[in-house]
Amino acid sequence: MKNAIFLMLLSISLFSFHNAKAQVYVKKGDLKALLSDQSTIGVRFTYNNMSVGKFGSEENYVLQKVNRYDNMKLGRGKIWHKAWINDRFCHFQPEFLHWLTKRTAKTQLQFLDNTDETKYTMVVNTDYVDLGFNALIIRKRAQIHTTIKIVETATNKEVAVLKVAAQSPRFIYSYDEIFSKIRVGQAYKEAGKKIGKYLARLL
């Protein structure tokens, strides 16, 4: 039985590492040509058509979680859903922006959150999120898959497309890490670091 559990956990770890090793893939556009003469770029976050782990669509995940919490106590589902949305603004997006900015500190490019004053805007869409889990003894890292589009701010015309996948670090052992918002926030941190490092080398 112990051997079966060990093999299952090992396969989960290897699968996650293989599929969510943070990389940057440019699908469209010449980022160096677009951004080398820019001093600022806007950043906007979206969650269009996002899927959540084994639950499929975010809508299905939210419905199941709200129903579960409401079955415990009426109104609790609404509280959970509010926290689910707030985590994006309080944990995920700040982590991404902080490390994106830190990794590009030596370039002339500055990233401005939610502005229409720049020529280009970076639209970061989360396509997929796996919350992972941490039962202290047994754990699985959180992971995200994103599509990042560079668009002309005035017209929303798409001029570049990148794909970035990332997961939370392998070794984080703290009480806070039992909370999904911390694990997922760490995945956004890794994504921000990866795209920032890529842009720093390019510019």
N, C-alpha and C positions, 0 to 999 in steps of 0.2 A: 504493500500500500504506500509506504514511504517513498519507494522508488518511483512509483507511478506519479505521485505528487511532484517529486523533484523533476521528472522528465516533462511534466506538463508546464511547470513554471519556467524551465529552461527553454522550452519551445516558445512560450509567450515572450520571453525576453529577447530571444533571437529574432522572432518575427517582428517585434516592435523595432529593434535596432536596424534590421534590414530595410524596413518600409518607411521609417521616419528619420533616417539619418539626415540631418539638416544639410540641404544643398540648395543652390540657386540655379534654376534653369531658365535661360532666356528663350522665350518662344517667338518673340517678335520685337523688332526695333533695335536701334543702335543707341544704347544709353549714354555712351561717351559723347556722341555727337549731340544728343539732346540736352544733356545736363552740364557739360564742361564749361559753358559760359553762363550758367545760372547761379545766382547766389542764394536763392530761396526756392523751395518747392512746398506746396501744400500737401497735407496728409489727411486722408479720410478713411474711416473704417466702415465696412459693411459686412453683413452676415446673410447675404442672399442665398437661398437654396442650400443652407448649411445642413449637413447630416451629423448625427451624434452617435458615435459608437455603433453598437448592435441595434440601436433603436430606429435607425433609418433617418427620416426627416426630423428636423428640430420640432416641428409641430407635433409629431407623434410622441417624441420624448417629453415635451412639456405637458401634453395631455395626460400621459401616464403618471408623471410626477405630481401634477396638480391633483389628480384624482386620488392618488395614494395619500397625499398629505391631508386632503379634505376628509378622507375616510377616518383619519386619526382625530382631526378636529376641524370643523367647518370654518373656512376662512384661512386656514393655514396654507393652503395651496396658493392663494393669492400672494401671501407673504413670501413664499419660496420663489414664485415667479418674478417678483420684483427684485429679489436678491440675485436671481439668475441673470437678469438684464443689467443690473447695477455693477456686477462683477466685470463687465466689459469696460466700463468707464473707470472703475476704481482699481482694477488689477491688470487686466489684459493689455489694454491700449497704452497705459502709462509705461508698463514694462517694455513693450515693443519700442515705443518712441524714445525712451531713455537710452536704451542700448543701441538703437539705430543712430541716435545723435552722438553718443559716446564713441562709437566705432568710426564715425566720420568727422570727428572733431578737428582733424588736421586738414580737411578739405575746406573749400570756401562755401560749401552747400549747407544751408540751414533748413530745418524741417519745421513747418508751421502747421499746427493742428487746426483743422476746420477753418480755412480761409479761402477767399476768392480773389485775393490780391496777387497771386502768383501766376506765372505763365502756364506752369504745369502743376498737376495734382497727382499724387500717388494714392490710388484707391486700393486699400488692402481688404480683400474679401476672404473671410474664413469659409472654406468649402467643407471642411470636415474637422471634427474635434472628437478625440477619445479622452475621456476624463481620467482614465487610469484608475488605480485604487491603491490604498495603503492601509493594510491591516497590521502594520508594524512588523510582523514577521514575514508576511507575504505582501508583495507590492508589484505594481505595474506602472510604468511611466506614462504620463499624459502625452498626447501628441496632437499636432495640428497640421493641416494642409491648407495652404493659402494660394490664391491667385492675386498677384499684384499688377495692377494696370497703371500705366502712366498716361494721363489724358490731358488734352488741352483744357484748361480751366474754363475758358469762355464758351467753348463749343461742346465740351465733353467728348471730343474726338479722340479715339484710342490711338496712341502712337507707339506704345511698347507694352509687352506682356511678359511677366515672369511667374514662375512657380517656385514656391519655397515651402519645404516640409521641415518640421522640427519637433523635438520632443524634450520633455523635462530632463535634467541631468540624471545620470544613473545613480549617483551616490548623494542623496540628500536624506539624512535621517534626523528629523526633528518632529516635534509634536504638531507644528503647523502644517506639515506636509500631509497629514491625514485629511485635510480639507481640499476638495477638488479645485477650488478657486486658486489656491497656492500652486498646486501642481500645474494647472493649465497656464497660470501666469508665468511660470518658469519656462513653459514651452514657447510662449510669446516672446519672452526674454531671449531665448536662443534664436528664434526667427529674426528678431531685430538685430542681434549681434551678427548673424550670418549675412543678411542683406547689407548691413552697414559695412562689414569687412569687404564684401564684394565691391561696393561702390567706392570705398576708400582706395582700393587697388586700381579701380578703373579711372578715377578722377585725379 
